[in-house]
């Protein structure tokens, strides 16, 4: 169970950081992404990354 939570938490953290980076215009990959320079994706990404961090903390206890 601990390994599964770690994988899920890491995936959510990475996905959230990607979304936030695209929303801020820092990550322009893929070039045709609808999320690039769209401010709401910064918040969605930050929330997703935060959930990932919480899951990682729970998995490590």
mmCIF file as gemmi writes it, N, C-alpha and C atoms, coordinates in Angstrom:
data_model
loop_
_atom_site.group_PDB
_atom_site.id
_atom_site.type_symbol
_atom_site.label_atom_id
_atom_site.label_alt_id
_atom_site.label_comp_id
_atom_site.label_asym_id
_atom_site.label_entity_id
_atom_site.label_seq_id
_atom_site.pdbx_PDB_ins_code
_atom_site.Cartn_x
_atom_site.Cartn_y
_atom_site.Cartn_z
_atom_site.occupancy
_atom_site.B_iso_or_equiv
_atom_site.pdbx_formal_charge
_atom_site.auth_seq_id
_atom_site.auth_asym_id
_atom_site.pdbx_PDB_model_num
ATOM 1 N N . UNK Axp A 1 ? 0.824 -1.193 0 1 0 ? 1 A 1
ATOM 2 C CA . UNK Axp A 1 ? 0 0 0 1 0 ? 1 A 1
ATOM 3 C C . UNK Axp A 1 ? 0.867 1.256 0 1 0 ? 1 A 1
ATOM 4 N N . UNK Axp A 2 ? 1.953 1.211 0.76 1 0 ? 2 A 1
ATOM 5 C CA . UNK Axp A 2 ? 2.848 2.353 0.836 1 0 ? 2 A 1
ATOM 6 C C . UNK Axp A 2 ? 3.455 2.679 -0.529 1 0 ? 2 A 1
ATOM 7 N N . UNK Axp A 3 ? 3.845 1.656 -1.274 1 0 ? 3 A 1
ATOM 8 C CA . UNK Axp A 3 ? 4.434 1.861 -2.601 1 0 ? 3 A 1
ATOM 9 C C . UNK Axp A 3 ? 3.413 2.46 -3.558 1 0 ? 3 A 1
ATOM 10 N N . UNK Axp A 4 ? 2.194 1.976 -3.509 1 0 ? 4 A 1
ATOM 11 C CA . UNK Axp A 4 ? 1.138 2.497 -4.377 1 0 ? 4 A 1
ATOM 12 C C . UNK Axp A 4 ? 0.858 3.963 -4.068 1 0 ? 4 A 1
ATOM 13 N N . UNK Axp A 5 ? 0.763 4.316 -2.798 1 0 ? 5 A 1
ATOM 14 C CA . UNK Axp A 5 ? 0.54 5.713 -2.423 1 0 ? 5 A 1
ATOM 15 C C . UNK Axp A 5 ? 1.705 6.607 -2.842 1 0 ? 5 A 1
ATOM 16 N N . UNK Axp A 6 ? 2.914 6.1 -2.748 1 0 ? 6 A 1
ATOM 17 C CA . UNK Axp A 6 ? 4.081 6.87 -3.174 1 0 ? 6 A 1
ATOM 18 C C . UNK Axp A 6 ? 4.044 7.133 -4.676 1 0 ? 6 A 1
ATOM 19 N N . UNK Axp A 7 ? 3.685 6.132 -5.454 1 0 ? 7 A 1
ATOM 20 C CA . UNK Axp A 7 ? 3.599 6.293 -6.911 1 0 ? 7 A 1
ATOM 21 C C . UNK Axp A 7 ? 2.5 7.289 -7.271 1 0 ? 7 A 1
ATOM 22 N N . UNK Axp A 8 ? 1.341 7.147 -6.651 1 0 ? 8 A 1
ATOM 23 C CA . UNK Axp A 8 ? 0.223 8.063 -6.93 1 0 ? 8 A 1
ATOM 24 C C . UNK Axp A 8 ? 0.585 9.487 -6.517 1 0 ? 8 A 1
ATOM 25 N N . UNK Axp A 9 ? 1.175 9.653 -5.344 1 0 ? 9 A 1
ATOM 26 C CA . UNK Axp A 9 ? 1.564 10.975 -4.868 1 0 ? 9 A 1
ATOM 27 C C . UNK Axp A 9 ? 2.591 11.634 -5.771 1 0 ? 9 A 1
ATOM 28 N N . UNK Axp A 10 ? 3.589 10.868 -6.2 1 0 ? 10 A 1
ATOM 29 C CA . UNK Axp A 10 ? 4.62 11.415 -7.083 1 0 ? 10 A 1
ATOM 30 C C . UNK Axp A 10 ? 4.034 11.797 -8.442 1 0 ? 10 A 1
ATOM 31 N N . UNK Axp A 11 ? 3.119 10.972 -8.945 1 0 ? 11 A 1
ATOM 32 C CA . UNK Axp A 11 ? 2.484 11.275 -10.232 1 0 ? 11 A 1
ATOM 33 C C . UNK Axp A 11 ? 1.635 12.546 -10.131 1 0 ? 11 A 1
ATOM 34 N N . UNK Axp A 12 ? 0.886 12.683 -9.056 1 0 ? 12 A 1
ATOM 35 C CA . UNK Axp A 12 ? 0.076 13.888 -8.874 1 0 ? 12 A 1
ATOM 36 C C . UNK Axp A 12 ? 0.947 15.132 -8.71 1 0 ? 12 A 1
ATOM 37 N N . UNK Axp A 13 ? 2.035 14.995 -7.988 1 0 ? 13 A 1
ATOM 38 C CA . UNK Axp A 13 ? 2.955 16.122 -7.814 1 0 ? 13 A 1
ATOM 39 C C . UNK Axp A 13 ? 3.541 16.546 -9.161 1 0 ? 13 A 1
ATOM 40 N N . UNK Axp A 14 ? 4.013 15.595 -9.941 1 0 ? 14 A 1
ATOM 41 C CA . UNK Axp A 14 ? 4.59 15.91 -11.25 1 0 ? 14 A 1
ATOM 42 C C . UNK Axp A 14 ? 3.552 16.516 -12.187 1 0 ? 14 A 1
ATOM 43 N N . UNK Axp A 15 ? 2.361 15.942 -12.201 1 0 ? 15 A 1
ATOM 44 C CA . UNK Axp A 15 ? 1.298 16.449 -13.054 1 0 ? 15 A 1
ATOM 45 C C . UNK Axp A 15 ? 0.901 17.865 -12.647 1 0 ? 15 A 1
ATOM 46 N N . UNK Axp A 16 ? 0.79 18.115 -11.361 1 0 ? 16 A 1
ATOM 47 C CA . UNK Axp A 16 ? 0.438 19.439 -10.873 1 0 ? 16 A 1
ATOM 48 C C . UNK Axp A 16 ? 1.48 20.483 -11.227 1 0 ? 16 A 1
ATOM 49 N N . UNK Axp A 17 ? 2.757 20.118 -11.102 1 0 ? 17 A 1
ATOM 50 C CA . UNK Axp A 17 ? 3.814 21.054 -11.464 1 0 ? 17 A 1
ATOM 51 C C . UNK Axp A 17 ? 3.809 21.339 -12.962 1 0 ? 17 A 1
ATOM 52 N N . UNK Axp A 18 ? 3.528 20.325 -13.766 1 0 ? 18 A 1
ATOM 53 C CA . UNK Axp A 18 ? 3.426 20.525 -15.217 1 0 ? 18 A 1
ATOM 54 C C . UNK Axp A 18 ? 2.278 21.472 -15.543 1 0 ? 18 A 1
ATOM 55 N N . UNK Axp A 19 ? 1.118 21.239 -14.946 1 0 ? 19 A 1
ATOM 56 C CA . UNK Axp A 19 ? -0.042 22.104 -15.205 1 0 ? 19 A 1
ATOM 57 C C . UNK Axp A 19 ? 0.233 23.535 -14.777 1 0 ? 19 A 1
ATOM 58 N N . UNK Axp A 20 ? 0.829 23.715 -13.607 1 0 ? 20 A 1
ATOM 59 C CA . UNK Axp A 20 ? 1.128 25.066 -13.129 1 0 ? 20 A 1
ATOM 60 C C . UNK Axp A 20 ? 2.154 25.747 -14.035 1 0 ? 20 A 1
ATOM 61 N N . UNK Axp A 21 ? 3.146 25.012 -14.462 1 0 ? 21 A 1
ATOM 62 C CA . UNK Axp A 21 ? 4.147 25.569 -15.369 1 0 ? 21 A 1
ATOM 63 C C . UNK Axp A 21 ? 3.569 25.955 -16.716 1 0 ? 21 A 1
ATOM 64 N N . UNK Axp A 22 ? 2.669 25.141 -17.227 1 0 ? 22 A 1
ATOM 65 C CA . UNK Axp A 22 ? 2.01 25.488 -18.487 1 0 ? 22 A 1
ATOM 66 C C . UNK Axp A 22 ? 1.096 26.689 -18.304 1 0 ? 22 A 1
ATOM 67 N N . UNK Axp A 23 ? 0.373 26.734 -17.227 1 0 ? 23 A 1
ATOM 68 C CA . UNK Axp A 23 ? -0.52 27.859 -16.978 1 0 ? 23 A 1
ATOM 69 C C . UNK Axp A 23 ? 0.228 29.17 -16.842 1 0 ? 23 A 1
ATOM 70 N N . UNK Axp A 24 ? 1.424 29.111 -16.271 1 0 ? 24 A 1
ATOM 71 C CA . UNK Axp A 24 ? 2.243 30.31 -16.119 1 0 ? 24 A 1
ATOM 72 C C . UNK Axp A 24 ? 3.007 30.654 -17.388 1 0 ? 24 A 1
ATOM 73 N N . UNK Axp A 25 ? 2.999 29.758 -18.357 1 0 ? 25 A 1
ATOM 74 C CA . UNK Axp A 25 ? 3.729 29.994 -19.598 1 0 ? 25 A 1
ATOM 75 C C . UNK Axp A 25 ? 5.201 29.647 -19.499 1 0 ? 25 A 1
ATOM 76 N N . UNK Axp A 26 ? 5.612 28.98 -18.435 1 0 ? 26 A 1
ATOM 77 C CA . UNK Axp A 26 ? 7.01 28.593 -18.26 1 0 ? 26 A 1
ATOM 78 C C . UNK Axp A 26 ? 7.354 27.32 -19.025 1 0 ? 26 A 1
ATOM 79 N N . UNK Axp A 27 ? 6.381 26.437 -19.149 1 0 ? 27 A 1
ATOM 80 C CA . UNK Axp A 27 ? 6.568 25.181 -19.874 1 0 ? 27 A 1
ATOM 81 C C . UNK Axp A 27 ? 5.677 25.238 -21.11 1 0 ? 27 A 1
ATOM 82 N N . UNK Axp A 28 ? 6.263 25.212 -22.262 1 0 ? 28 A 1
ATOM 83 C CA . UNK Axp A 28 ? 5.505 25.296 -23.515 1 0 ? 28 A 1
ATOM 84 C C . UNK Axp A 28 ? 5.531 23.957 -24.244 1 0 ? 28 A 1
ATOM 85 N N . UNK Axp A 29 ? 5.295 22.888 -23.491 1 0 ? 29 A 1
ATOM 86 C CA . UNK Axp A 29 ? 5.258 21.555 -24.066 1 0 ? 29 A 1
ATOM 87 C C . UNK Axp A 29 ? 3.985 20.872 -23.622 1 0 ? 29 A 1
ATOM 88 N N . UNK Axp A 30 ? 3.268 20.267 -24.501 1 0 ? 30 A 1
ATOM 89 C CA . UNK Axp A 30 ? 3.369 20.308 -25.962 1 0 ? 30 A 1
ATOM 90 C C . UNK Axp A 30 ? 2.94 21.674 -26.484 1 0 ? 30 A 1
ATOM 91 N N . UNK Axp A 31 ? 3.468 22.04 -27.618 1 0 ? 31 A 1
ATOM 92 C CA . UNK Axp A 31 ? 3.274 23.398 -28.144 1 0 ? 31 A 1
ATOM 93 C C . UNK Axp A 31 ? 1.804 23.73 -28.402 1 0 ? 31 A 1
ATOM 94 N N . UNK Axp A 32 ? 0.996 22.741 -28.705 1 0 ? 32 A 1
ATOM 95 C CA . UNK Axp A 32 ? -0.419 22.997 -29.014 1 0 ? 32 A 1
ATOM 96 C C . UNK Axp A 32 ? -1.341 22.843 -27.803 1 0 ? 32 A 1
ATOM 97 N N . UNK Axp A 33 ? -0.775 22.793 -26.609 1 0 ? 33 A 1
ATOM 98 C CA . UNK Axp A 33 ? -1.576 22.621 -25.404 1 0 ? 33 A 1
ATOM 99 C C . UNK Axp A 33 ? -2.489 23.832 -25.166 1 0 ? 33 A 1
ATOM 100 N N . UNK Axp A 34 ? -3.719 23.548 -24.792 1 0 ? 34 A 1
ATOM 101 C CA . UNK Axp A 34 ? -4.685 24.61 -24.501 1 0 ? 34 A 1
ATOM 102 C C . UNK Axp A 34 ? -4.435 25.256 -23.142 1 0 ? 34 A 1
ATOM 103 N N . UNK Axp A 35 ? -3.541 24.704 -22.337 1 0 ? 35 A 1
ATOM 104 C CA . UNK Axp A 35 ? -3.287 25.217 -20.991 1 0 ? 35 A 1
ATOM 105 C C . UNK Axp A 35 ? -2.222 26.313 -20.955 1 0 ? 35 A 1
ATOM 106 N N . UNK Axp A 36 ? -1.481 26.494 -22.021 1 0 ? 36 A 1
ATOM 107 C CA . UNK Axp A 36 ? -0.369 27.442 -22.021 1 0 ? 36 A 1
ATOM 108 C C . UNK Axp A 36 ? -0.892 28.866 -21.87 1 0 ? 36 A 1
ATOM 109 N N . UNK Axp A 37 ? -0.322 29.579 -20.906 1 0 ? 37 A 1
ATOM 110 C CA . UNK Axp A 37 ? -0.674 30.972 -20.597 1 0 ? 37 A 1
ATOM 111 C C . UNK Axp A 37 ? -2.13 31.145 -20.178 1 0 ? 37 A 1
ATOM 112 N N . UNK Axp A 38 ? -2.705 30.141 -19.565 1 0 ? 38 A 1
ATOM 113 C CA . UNK Axp A 38 ? -4.072 30.217 -19.048 1 0 ? 38 A 1
ATOM 114 C C . UNK Axp A 38 ? -3.995 30.183 -17.519 1 0 ? 38 A 1
ATOM 115 N N . UNK Axp A 39 ? -4.228 31.326 -16.893 1 0 ? 39 A 1
ATOM 116 C CA . UNK Axp A 39 ? -4.042 31.492 -15.447 1 0 ? 39 A 1
ATOM 117 C C . UNK Axp A 39 ? -4.777 30.468 -14.571 1 0 ? 39 A 1
ATOM 118 N N . UNK Axp A 40 ? -5.985 30.028 -14.906 1 0 ? 40 A 1
ATOM 119 C CA . UNK Axp A 40 ? -6.642 29.054 -14.01 1 0 ? 40 A 1
ATOM 120 C C . UNK Axp A 40 ? -5.834 27.769 -13.823 1 0 ? 40 A 1
ATOM 121 N N . UNK Axp A 41 ? -5.025 27.397 -14.81 1 0 ? 41 A 1
ATOM 122 C CA . UNK Axp A 41 ? -4.256 26.164 -14.7 1 0 ? 41 A 1
ATOM 123 C C . UNK Axp A 41 ? -3.132 26.269 -13.689 1 0 ? 41 A 1
ATOM 124 N N . UNK Axp A 42 ? -2.728 27.487 -13.346 1 0 ? 42 A 1
ATOM 125 C CA . UNK Axp A 42 ? -1.751 27.647 -12.27 1 0 ? 42 A 1
ATOM 126 C C . UNK Axp A 42 ? -2.375 27.17 -10.955 1 0 ? 42 A 1
ATOM 127 N N . UNK Axp A 43 ? -3.613 27.559 -10.719 1 0 ? 43 A 1
ATOM 128 C CA . UNK Axp A 43 ? -4.302 27.173 -9.486 1 0 ? 43 A 1
ATOM 129 C C . UNK Axp A 43 ? -4.654 25.687 -9.473 1 0 ? 43 A 1
ATOM 130 N N . UNK Axp A 44 ? -5.138 25.167 -10.6 1 0 ? 44 A 1
ATOM 131 C CA . UNK Axp A 44 ? -5.449 23.737 -10.665 1 0 ? 44 A 1
ATOM 132 C C . UNK Axp A 44 ? -4.184 22.908 -10.439 1 0 ? 44 A 1
ATOM 133 N N . UNK Axp A 45 ? -3.093 23.345 -11.047 1 0 ? 45 A 1
ATOM 134 C CA . UNK Axp A 45 ? -1.831 22.628 -10.889 1 0 ? 45 A 1
ATOM 135 C C . UNK Axp A 45 ? -1.305 22.685 -9.469 1 0 ? 45 A 1
ATOM 136 N N . UNK Axp A 46 ? -1.399 23.849 -8.85 1 0 ? 46 A 1
ATOM 137 C CA . UNK Axp A 46 ? -0.933 23.982 -7.471 1 0 ? 46 A 1
ATOM 138 C C . UNK Axp A 46 ? -1.757 23.099 -6.533 1 0 ? 46 A 1
ATOM 139 N N . UNK Axp A 47 ? -3.055 23.06 -6.734 1 0 ? 47 A 1
ATOM 140 C CA . UNK Axp A 47 ? -3.916 22.215 -5.902 1 0 ? 47 A 1
ATOM 141 C C . UNK Axp A 47 ? -3.593 20.736 -6.109 1 0 ? 47 A 1
ATOM 142 N N . UNK Axp A 48 ? -3.384 20.341 -7.353 1 0 ? 48 A 1
ATOM 143 C CA . UNK Axp A 48 ? -3.051 18.948 -7.65 1 0 ? 48 A 1
ATOM 144 C C . UNK Axp A 48 ? -1.706 18.574 -7.041 1 0 ? 48 A 1
ATOM 145 N N . UNK Axp A 49 ? -0.722 19.459 -7.173 1 0 ? 49 A 1
ATOM 146 C CA . UNK Axp A 49 ? 0.6 19.201 -6.587 1 0 ? 49 A 1
ATOM 147 C C . UNK Axp A 49 ? 0.502 19.104 -5.061 1 0 ? 49 A 1
ATOM 148 N N . UNK Axp A 50 ? -0.317 19.939 -4.454 1 0 ? 50 A 1
ATOM 149 C CA . UNK Axp A 50 ? -0.488 19.902 -3.005 1 0 ? 50 A 1
ATOM 150 C C . UNK Axp A 50 ? -1.095 18.569 -2.556 1 0 ? 50 A 1
ATOM 151 N N . UNK Axp A 51 ? -2.084 18.086 -3.292 1 0 ? 51 A 1
ATOM 152 C CA . UNK Axp A 51 ? -2.665 16.771 -2.978 1 0 ? 51 A 1
ATOM 153 C C . UNK Axp A 51 ? -1.59 15.694 -3.09 1 0 ? 51 A 1
ATOM 154 N N . UNK Axp A 52 ? -0.751 15.792 -4.119 1 0 ? 52 A 1
ATOM 155 C CA . UNK Axp A 52 ? 0.34 14.832 -4.273 1 0 ? 52 A 1
ATOM 156 C C . UNK Axp A 52 ? 1.3 14.855 -3.105 1 0 ? 52 A 1
ATOM 157 N N . UNK Axp A 53 ? 1.64 16.035 -2.622 1 0 ? 53 A 1
ATOM 158 C CA . UNK Axp A 53 ? 2.541 16.162 -1.47 1 0 ? 53 A 1
ATOM 159 C C . UNK Axp A 53 ? 1.905 15.562 -0.226 1 0 ? 53 A 1
ATOM 160 N N . UNK Axp A 54 ? 0.633 15.816 -0.026 1 0 ? 54 A 1
ATOM 161 C CA . UNK Axp A 54 ? -0.059 15.252 1.144 1 0 ? 54 A 1
ATOM 162 C C . UNK Axp A 54 ? -0.051 13.728 1.075 1 0 ? 54 A 1
ATOM 163 N N . UNK Axp A 55 ? -0.321 13.176 -0.093 1 0 ? 55 A 1
ATOM 164 C CA . UNK Axp A 55 ? -0.313 11.715 -0.243 1 0 ? 55 A 1
ATOM 165 C C . UNK Axp A 55 ? 1.089 11.17 0.01 1 0 ? 55 A 1
ATOM 166 N N . UNK Axp A 56 ? 2.114 11.87 -0.469 1 0 ? 56 A 1
ATOM 167 C CA . UNK Axp A 56 ? 3.484 11.423 -0.209 1 0 ? 56 A 1
ATOM 168 C C . UNK Axp A 56 ? 3.823 11.445 1.285 1 0 ? 56 A 1
ATOM 169 N N . UNK Axp A 57 ? 3.357 12.475 1.974 1 0 ? 57 A 1
ATOM 170 C CA . UNK Axp A 57 ? 3.605 12.555 3.418 1 0 ? 57 A 1
ATOM 171 C C . UNK Axp A 57 ? 2.895 11.427 4.143 1 0 ? 57 A 1
ATOM 172 N N . UNK Axp A 58 ? 1.653 11.144 3.764 1 0 ? 58 A 1
ATOM 173 C CA . UNK Axp A 58 ? 0.911 10.045 4.393 1 0 ? 58 A 1
ATOM 174 C C . UNK Axp A 58 ? 1.59 8.719 4.092 1 0 ? 58 A 1
ATOM 175 N N . UNK Axp A 59 ? 2.093 8.551 2.871 1 0 ? 59 A 1
ATOM 176 C CA . UNK Axp A 59 ? 2.734 7.276 2.5 1 0 ? 59 A 1
ATOM 177 C C . UNK Axp A 59 ? 4.037 7.054 3.273 1 0 ? 59 A 1
ATOM 178 N N . UNK Axp A 60 ? 4.702 8.104 3.652 1 0 ? 60 A 1
ATOM 179 C CA . UNK Axp A 60 ? 5.991 7.978 4.354 1 0 ? 60 A 1
ATOM 180 C C . UNK Axp A 60 ? 5.842 7.758 5.851 1 0 ? 60 A 1
ATOM 181 N N . UNK Axp A 61 ? 4.666 7.911 6.396 1 0 ? 61 A 1
ATOM 182 C CA . UNK Axp A 61 ? 4.456 7.728 7.842 1 0 ? 61 A 1
ATOM 183 C C . UNK Axp A 61 ? 4.304 6.286 8.199 1 0 ? 61 A 1
